[in-house]
Amino acid sequence: MRNKVTMQQIADAAGVSKFAVSRALTGKSGVSETTREMIIRTAGQLGYFKNTAGLGKPANGESPKEQYITDHRKGTGTIVVLFPNIRYQNMDSLYWGPVFEGISARLNEMGHDILTLTEPSSEKIFSLLNPDAIQGIITVGTVSVSLLLEFQRLQIPVVMVDHIEPVFHCDTIFSDNITLMREMMNGLIGKGYRKFQFVGNIKEAPSFMDRWTAYRMALDEHGIKCPQKESLLGYLDDIDMIHSIHEIPPEELPEVFVCVNDITARFVIEELHKLGRSVPDSCAVTGFDNVETDQPILATVDVNKALLGKRAVDQLIWRLSHPESPYERLLIQADLIHRDHYALTK
């Protein structure tokens, strides 16, 4: 039998005081939100929440999930959509906006009440809402660990769109990033390209990491060695990334900058333009998501953003009737777009 994970063990692993751990895990003030997130994630990785979640069957013989469905009246209640307004993740986004529209359209088709929250926090959300009135939750993009664990404590079904959290298990909806990026790379390699650089913060989103993984897989499969400039794997506003692009001598430019998405592709094109290096005369640039149709992007993936949202609703409604089924990760296919008129011309 596993020993119980203690607060001192969490403190040692996180490099903070036991007092800070106590404040973070009990939702009290006294620690920054960043530190709270780090402590909660560390606690989850150590298995702390498995010890404290109280997931044994109650006296009536029902599992917690079965009991939740009974208590919360199947088919009734509000569906909450959490849409954290961080960086490029908001309703005005050419990517995230259609995802939300897909969610909203499907819920309206089904006659469900919908409540959208932006910039939610674990301290505030349930002071505004009655948990008993929430039928389920759909999260769009990155959501804080502390908030997810509060949903877990309350046994509220959750479906996440384009995000995954190691310490919180639920149904998730993604584009099939690995398959699509491999197809793109195989197409580029088939056209004779051999010099590549990947651009984008691969730690910002699970989808970005998947695309990076597929990129490396394709190079390995074809025996192509392209030493990666690590500074190209940061945030777009990171000065190191900008310097890294500017410091590449013209004769050392890759044939293709493979960007994590179209927004990053536009950034690279603009930075190259500042240096007097036009695309595609100097090099080619690829993207993902198909949101920058006016840019000289050689290849991209036309993600069906609205469908991601609709399938998230479908999965949540299915989950309400199948609370004990294993969690699922749905991968949505998309169309690969090649624009050969933006191929490298030199």
N, C-alpha and C positions, 0 to 999 in steps of 0.2 A: 504493500500500500504506500502511495506517495506521501511524503511528509508535506505538511501544510507550508505554503510559501509565506514567509513573514515579511513585515514591512522593512525590517532591517536588511533582509536579502535584496529586496527591491531597491532600497537606498544605496546599498553597496554596488549593485549592478548599474544603477543610473548615475552614480557619482554625486548624490545629493544627500541631505540630512534625512533622518527618519521623520523629523517634524514636517519637512516638505512633502514627504510621501503621504503622511497622514492627512495633511491639508488637501492634497491633490485628489486622493481617493475618496474623500468624504465630501468633495465639492465645495470646500470652504475657501475663503479668500486667503491671501498671504503668499501665493505663488503666481508667477506670470502664466499666461495662457500657453506660451511656448513650453515652459517647464512642466506644466500640468499635462500637456499632450505627451511629452517625452516620458514622464513617469508612468502614465497610464499605458502607453505602448510597451514600456519595459515590463510592467506588471503583467500585461497580457501575454508577452513572450515567455515569461517565467511560469505561466499557468495559474496565476493568482485568482483569476476570475472563475476558473473551473472549480476552485475550492469554495468560493463564496457565492456562486450564483444560485445555489439551492435548487438544483435541477432534478432532485429525486421526486418520485411520484407522491402526490398528496394522498391523504387518507381515502379519498373517494376512488382511487385507482386510476384516475386520469393523469396523463402526462401534462406538464405545464402548457405545452402548445395546444393540446386538446382542450384543456381547461380554458385557455385564452379564447379559443374560437367560441366555446359555449358562452362565456361571460360577455363577449363582445358582439353577439348577435350577428351571425353570418348574413352578409348582404346589406348591412346597415352601417351607418357611420360615415365619417369624412375621410377622404384620402388626402394626406398631406404630402405636398411636393416641396422638398428642401432644395433650395437653389443658392448656395453660398456665393456671394458676390465678391470673388477674389480674382485678381489679375485679369485674365481675358475671359473668365468664366462668369458670364452674365447673360441676361435675356436679350441684350442688344447684339450679342455675338452672332456672326454669320453661321457659326457651328452650333452653339448651345441654344440659340433662339428657336430654330426648327425642332430641336429635340423636345423642348418644352411644349411647343405647339402640337407635336405628336401626342404627348402625354395628355394635354388638355382636350384635344379632339376626341381621343379614345374614351376618356372619362365622361365627356359630354354624351357620346354615343350610347354609353352604358347607363347614363342617368345617375352617375355618382356625383356627390358633392366634392368639390376640390378646394383646398386651401393652400396657397403658395406662400412660403416663408423664405426671405432672403436674409443672409447674414445671421442665421440662428446661433444660439449658444445653449449649452446644457443648463446654464443657470436661469435662462429666461424663457425657454420654449414652453415649459410646463407650468410657468406662472401665467402664461397667456392662454394655454390650452388645457382642456380636461382630457387626460390620457384615455379615459373610458369612452370618449366620443370619437377616438381615432381608430379607424378600421385597419389602416395600413399606411406605410410611408414609402415614397419613391424619392431617392436621393439622386441628384444630377451633378456629376463630377465629384470633386474632392469634398469630403465631409470630415469634421473633427472626430478623433477617436472617442473622446469623452462623450460626445453626443450619441454616437453609435452604441456605446456601452450602456447608456441610459435607456435606449430603445430595447436593448437586450434584457436589461433588468425588468422592464415593464412587459416583456414578451409581446412586443408589437412587431408584426411582420414587416420586413424591409426588403425592397429590391433596389439595387444600386445600378445606375447607368454610368458606364465608363470609369468605374473605380472599384478597387478591391482593397480590403484592409485585413492583414494577416491575423489580427486578434479578434476579428468579428466576422462570423460566417453568415452568409445570406445568399439569395439568388442575385446573379449579376448579368448585365447585358453589355456586350461589346461588339464592335466591328471585328471581323476576323483579321486582325492586324498582321499576324505572322504570315498567313497564307497570302494576303494581298501584297505585303512588302516583298516577299520572296518572288512573287510573280513579276513585280515591277523590276526587281534587280535582275532576274533571269532575262527579262526583255532587254534591259540596258546592256547586259553582258553579251547577249546574242547579237546586238547591233555593233559590237566591237569595242565598247568602252571598257577601260581597264584601270583607270586612275580615279579613285573616289575619296570623298571625305564626308562623314556624317555630321550633321549640324542639328543641335537641339538639346534641351535639358532632359536627358533620359530618366532622371529621377523625379520629374514633375508629375508624371502620370503613368499608371500601369501600361496604357496603350503605347506611350512613347518608348518604354522599356521593351515592349513586345516588338516594336518596329526596329529598334536597334538590334535586338536579338536576331530577327529575321535577316537584317542587312548583313550581320556577321556570318550567319549560316550560309547565305548565298555566296559570299566571298570565299568561305572555306570550301564549299562544295565545288567551286570552280578553280581552286588553287590560286586565288588572287590575293596577294599580300599588299595591304594598304595601311601603313602605320598611321594610327589615328591621332590627330591633334586634340589632346584632352580638353584644351580651352574652348573647343568648339562645342562641347557638350554642356554648356552652362545656360543661364538665362539670357534672353535677348538683350536686356539692358545691362548685362554684365560687361564692364569695361574690358575685361580680359578677352571676351569673345570678339568684341569689336577690334581690339588690337590684333588678335590672332588672324582675322580676315585681312586687315590692312597690311600685316607684316609678311604675307605670302608673296614672294617674288613672282612676277608675271610668268616666268618660265617654270615655276613650280606649282602653278594652279592645277587643281585636279581637273579632270575632264568633266566630272559631274559632282556638284554639291548635292548630296542626298539629304533633304531636310525632313524633320520630324513631322511637319505639317505645312500647309500653304502659307500661314502667317510667318513662319520662320523662313520659308522660301522668299517671300517678299522682302523680308529684312535683309537677307543675303544679297539679293539683287540690288537693293538700294545702296548697301554698303559698297558693293563692287562698282556701282555707277559713280559714287563719290570719288573713286580712285581712277575714273576714266576707263573702267573695264566693262564693256557692255556684254550683256547676255542676249544671244548665245554666241557672240563672236569670240569672247575670251574663254568661256566655259558654259556648260549647261547646268540647269538647276531643276530639281524635282521637288514635289511637295506631297501632301496627303490631305484629304478632306474636300477638295474642290470648292474652295470659298474665294479664291483669288483668280477669277477667270480673265481679268484684264492684264495679268502679268505673264511674261515669257517663260512659263513653267513647262518644261519638257514632258513631264508625266505627273499624274496625281491620281488619287482614288476618290471616286464620287460616292462618298458615304451617304447612305439613305438615312439622314439624321432624324426625320420625322418617324421613320419606321422603328428606330431605336426606342423612341419614346412610347410608341404604340405597343411594342412588344413588352416593354417594362410594365405597362398597365395589365396586359394579358397575363403576364407571369405572376403579378401580385394577386390578381383575382383567382388564378389557379391555386396559388399558395394558400389562400384563405380556406380553400376546400380540401387541401392536401398538406396539412401542417406537419405531418410526420415524414413526408417524403424527403429523400436526400436533396440537399441544395443543388441548384443547377447553374451552370455558366453557359448562357446562350451566345453564340457567335453568329453575327449577321454578315452575309456576303455583300459585296459591293462591286461596282464597275471600275475597272482600271482604264484610265484615259491616257493615251499617248498623243502628243502633239508634235509630230515629226518636223513641222516647220520651225520649231524652237530647238532643233538638234544643234550640237556644236558645229560651227561652220569653219573653224580654222584648220 
